[in-house]
Amino acid sequence: MFEEVIIEKLVHGGQGLATLADGRKVFVWNALPGETVRVRIIKAKHSYAEAIAEEIVKASAERVEPSEANYLATSPWQMMTYDAENKYKREIVEELFAHEKVNLSKADAANGLAEVVHDDRPWNYRSKMEYSFWGDDDGLHLALHQRGSHGKQIVQGSRLALPAVDAAANAVCAELNKFSVRAGDLKTVIVRADQQGRAVAALFVKRQTFDGLFGHSPETDMDTALPSELQGLRVYYSNPKSPASVTTDLLYELGDCLLHDDLLGTSFVYDVDSFFQVNLPVFEKALTVIRKQLGDAPVVTDMYAGVGSIGLSVASESVDLVELDPASVRMAAQNAETSLRRGGSAATVIEASTEKALDYIVGDRPVIFDPPRAGLHDKVTARVLEVQPKTIVYLSCNPATHARDLARLQAAYDITHFEIFNFFPRTPHIETLAVLSLRALI
């Protein structure tokens, strides 16, 4: 089903918004404001539809030729200029915050949001990628899902990725081809690289025995030689009925699966399984702002702490790190030990969900939030409004839930600093940072 529509604006999520002939709203991939496009409906609901623009009848001056054929799968904003991307990200945030009536009048952005913070590097920035597989008469290939279909597209890598990431992914694929492994026996491969170009990978397979890769067998030791592109490899059995990269059992590990990076002079260790930001230069810009806003606060609480990358980078004396994921907790403990040994901040690591660690949110110390896309749990918001920490730092990967949470916190807080960060160029993803100060009683 094809229909010609005019794109009104871009919405949160990255699609263009238009109206179909029957009055339903349609969310369109590969479309820019002001364009006339012919769309293919990929999902039809009673009140709305989703579509892909297959023909650009009248193009925007901001449209450019995408760099990759499969761009709609991983980076659907490749078809606009980088300046346009940053402009639209700011406009989307402005609309979301206006809808929730978030008051920025006392923030640095009082006279309109500042330019989106980025580092002029729209390509080769991602330190982590996940690839699927495709098998044909020529063997096994890396692949990515095609948006709007159930199919996959063969790829050599991604222009978003650090070169070391794609080199390692292709090295794993080449090894699998030596053993004529079927694509049906595989799920995905996740590859991470640090800023020095060292790469590690996690391969998720559907078979409970999967020996042979890089010379591994149950009888050999774990010091099997890996190719220069790969520092370490974990092979996981993943139940075929579970999502792609869910671990059921670790089959074996080869090499060294730990990576190392510095943030604002603080050293961190992490692995392929633990959470770590994928665009470190832009992340450091955000950390610099957070450290400045916290000043010399002696004790800080970092909720959703991951491996401790925010709290340990910005705390002046000590920090409580609250994290639920066991892999991240292990890395956070190592990072806390390293920080203390090198004269940095002391840290206590608490393995718990934020909503079950509410006692660590107290009135006499700043609290840092960096939650998943769902934002703050209602219990967390209620606890903050009850004990009223003087300062809140809230970094968000979802401006919609960020705006919702900030609107609730306005009952007791003023937003005194606000910025937008482009951690994920050529994609619609947006990170926002807000610093809140407890409102003085009159």
SVG drawing of the C-alpha trace seen along z (x, -y; Angstrom):
<svg xmlns="http://www.w3.org/2000/svg" viewBox="-11 -35 60 68">
<polyline fill="none" stroke="black" stroke-width="0.4" points="0.0,0.0 1.5,-3.3 0.3,-6.8 1.6,-10.3 1.9,-12.5 3.5,-15.8 5.8,-15.6 4.8,-18.1 7.7,-17.7 10.1,-15.2 8.9,-13.6 10.6,-11.9 11.7,-8.5 13.0,-9.9 10.1,-9.6 8.4,-12.3 4.8,-13.0 2.2,-13.2 -1.5,-12.6 -3.0,-9.9 -6.0,-10.5 -8.2,-8.7 -7.2,-11.2 -4.9,-8.9 -1.5,-10.1 1.4,-8.2 5.0,-8.1 7.4,-7.9 11.0,-6.8 13.3,-8.4 11.4,-11.6 12.2,-15.3 9.9,-18.2 8.4,-19.9 9.0,-16.9 6.4,-15.3 7.0,-11.5 5.3,-8.3 5.2,-5.9 4.9,-2.2 2.8,-1.3 4.7,1.2 2.3,1.2 -1.4,0.2 -3.4,-0.4 -6.9,-1.7 -5.7,-5.2 -2.3,-5.5 0.2,-3.9 3.9,-3.5 5.6,-3.7 8.8,-4.1 9.2,-6.8 10.1,-4.8 10.1,-7.8 11.0,-11.4 8.7,-13.4 9.9,-16.8 13.1,-16.7 14.2,-19.0 17.4,-21.1 18.7,-19.4 18.6,-15.9 21.8,-14.2 22.7,-10.8 23.0,-8.2 26.4,-6.6 25.1,-3.0 22.5,-1.0 21.2,0.4 21.1,-3.0 17.5,-2.7 18.4,0.3 21.0,-1.4 21.3,-5.1 18.1,-6.4 19.2,-10.0 22.1,-9.5 19.8,-11.1 20.1,-14.6 23.0,-17.0 24.8,-16.9 23.8,-20.5 20.1,-19.6 20.4,-16.6 21.5,-18.7 18.9,-21.3 16.1,-18.8 17.3,-17.1 17.1,-20.5 13.6,-21.1 12.3,-17.7 13.6,-18.4 12.0,-21.8 8.6,-20.3 8.8,-17.5 9.7,-19.8 7.0,-22.4 4.4,-19.6 5.3,-18.6 5.5,-22.3 9.1,-21.9 10.3,-25.3 13.8,-26.2 13.6,-29.9 16.2,-29.6 18.6,-27.3 21.4,-28.4 19.0,-27.8 16.6,-30.5 16.6,-32.3 16.2,-29.2 18.1,-25.9 21.8,-26.2 23.3,-24.4 23.5,-20.6 26.9,-19.5 28.8,-17.1 32.4,-16.6 32.2,-17.1 32.6,-13.4 29.4,-11.9 31.2,-8.7 33.4,-6.0 32.5,-6.8 30.6,-3.8 32.8,-1.5 30.1,1.2 28.1,2.9 25.9,6.0 25.6,8.0 23.5,10.8 24.5,13.4 23.4,14.5 24.3,17.7 24.3,18.4 26.2,20.3 29.2,18.1 29.3,18.8 28.5,16.9 28.3,13.1 27.7,10.3 24.2,9.0 21.8,6.4 18.0,6.5 16.2,4.5 13.7,2.0 10.2,2.6 10.7,6.3 11.6,9.6 14.7,9.9 18.4,9.2 21.0,7.4 24.6,8.5 27.1,5.9 30.9,5.6 30.4,3.4 29.0,0.0 30.2,-3.5 29.2,-4.3 31.6,-1.9 35.2,-2.4 37.4,-0.6 38.6,1.9 35.0,3.0 34.3,4.0 37.8,5.6 37.1,7.8 33.6,8.7 34.9,9.7 37.6,11.8 35.0,13.7 33.0,14.3 36.1,15.5 36.8,18.0 33.2,19.3 33.5,19.8 36.5,22.1 34.2,24.5 31.2,24.0 29.1,22.9 25.4,22.5 23.7,19.1 20.9,21.1 23.2,22.1 24.1,18.5 22.3,15.5 24.5,12.4 28.0,11.2 28.6,8.2 31.9,6.4 33.4,3.7 36.6,1.7 38.4,-0.8 39.9,-4.0 43.3,-2.3 41.8,0.0 41.7,3.2 38.6,5.3 36.7,8.0 33.7,10.0 30.8,12.1 29.3,14.7 25.8,16.0 25.1,19.5 22.1,21.8 24.2,25.0 25.2,26.2 28.5,27.4 30.5,25.1 34.2,26.1 36.9,25.4 37.0,21.6 40.6,20.3 41.8,23.8 39.7,24.2 38.7,27.7 37.7,28.9 41.2,30.5 43.2,27.4 44.1,24.5 42.5,21.0 45.6,19.4 44.7,20.2 46.1,17.6 43.6,15.1 44.1,13.0 45.5,9.5 42.0,8.0 40.7,9.7 42.0,9.4 39.4,11.7 36.3,13.8 33.4,15.2 31.2,17.9 27.8,18.0 25.0,20.6 21.7,18.7 18.5,20.6 16.9,20.4 13.6,19.3 15.2,16.3 16.0,12.9 19.1,12.6 21.8,11.6 20.5,13.2 23.0,15.4 22.1,18.9 25.6,20.3 29.2,19.3 30.7,22.1 34.3,20.8 36.4,17.7 39.6,17.0 42.2,14.3 41.7,11.2 38.1,9.9 38.8,6.8 39.1,3.3 40.5,0.2 39.8,-3.5 40.3,-6.8 37.6,-9.4 38.8,-12.8 42.0,-11.1 40.2,-8.3 41.0,-4.7 38.2,-2.2 38.0,1.4 35.0,3.0 34.1,6.0 31.9,6.9 29.0,7.6 29.0,4.6 27.5,1.2 29.9,-1.5 29.2,-4.5 29.8,-4.0 30.9,-7.6 33.6,-8.5 34.7,-11.9 31.1,-13.3 30.6,-11.5 33.7,-13.3 32.1,-16.6 29.0,-15.7 31.2,-14.5 33.1,-17.8 29.8,-19.7 28.7,-17.3 32.0,-17.7 31.7,-21.5 28.1,-21.6 28.8,-19.3 31.7,-21.5 33.5,-20.2 30.7,-18.1 32.5,-15.6 30.1,-12.7 27.9,-11.8 25.4,-9.0 25.4,-7.6 22.2,-5.6 22.1,-3.3 25.9,-3.5 27.0,-0.9 30.7,-0.4 31.0,-3.7 32.0,-5.8 30.1,-8.9 30.4,-8.7 34.1,-7.9 34.9,-10.5 33.2,-13.4 33.2,-12.7 35.7,-14.8 36.1,-12.5 33.7,-9.5 30.7,-8.0 28.1,-5.3 27.6,-3.4 24.2,-1.7 23.9,0.8 21.7,3.9 23.5,5.7 26.0,8.3 28.5,7.9 28.6,4.1 28.8,4.5 31.9,6.6 33.6,4.0 32.5,1.2 34.2,2.9 37.4,3.2 37.2,-0.4 36.5,-1.5 39.7,0.4 41.8,-1.2 40.5,-4.7 41.3,-4.4 44.8,-2.9 45.6,-5.8 44.5,-8.5 41.1,-9.1 37.7,-8.9 36.7,-6.2 33.6,-4.2 31.1,-1.8 29.4,0.5 25.8,1.5 24.3,4.3 20.6,3.4 18.0,1.7 17.6,-2.0 14.0,-1.6 15.2,0.9 18.1,-1.3 16.1,-4.3 17.8,-4.7 20.9,-5.9 19.0,-8.9 19.4,-11.4 19.0,-15.1 22.7,-15.9 24.4,-14.8 23.9,-15.3 22.5,-12.4 23.2,-11.4 20.7,-9.6 21.5,-8.0 18.5,-5.6 17.5,-3.4 15.0,-4.7 12.0,-4.2 13.3,-7.0 12.8,-7.1 10.5,-4.7 7.7,-6.4 9.2,-5.3 12.4,-7.1 10.7,-10.3 8.6,-10.1 11.8,-9.5 13.5,-12.5 10.6,-14.8 10.4,-13.4 14.1,-13.8 15.0,-16.6 18.7,-16.4 20.0,-19.9 21.4,-19.0 20.3,-16.4 22.2,-15.6 20.0,-13.8 21.5,-12.4 18.9,-10.8 19.0,-8.8 15.3,-9.5 14.1,-13.1 10.5,-12.1 10.8,-10.4 13.3,-13.0 10.7,-15.7 8.1,-13.7 10.3,-13.2 11.5,-16.8 8.0,-18.0 7.2,-16.0 10.4,-17.2 9.5,-20.8 7.3,-20.7 10.4,-21.3 13.3,-22.0 14.5,-24.5 16.4,-23.4 19.6,-25.5 21.5,-23.9 20.4,-22.1 22.1,-20.8 21.5,-18.5 24.2,-16.0 24.5,-14.1 26.0,-10.9 24.7,-9.0 25.2,-11.0 23.3,-9.9 20.6,-8.4 17.5,-10.0 18.8,-9.2 19.2,-12.2 20.8,-12.5 19.8,-15.4 21.4,-16.6 19.6,-18.6 21.0,-19.9 18.3,-20.6 18.7,-22.7 16.3,-22.5 14.1,-25.6 14.6,-27.9 11.6,-28.2 10.2,-31.8"/>
</svg>
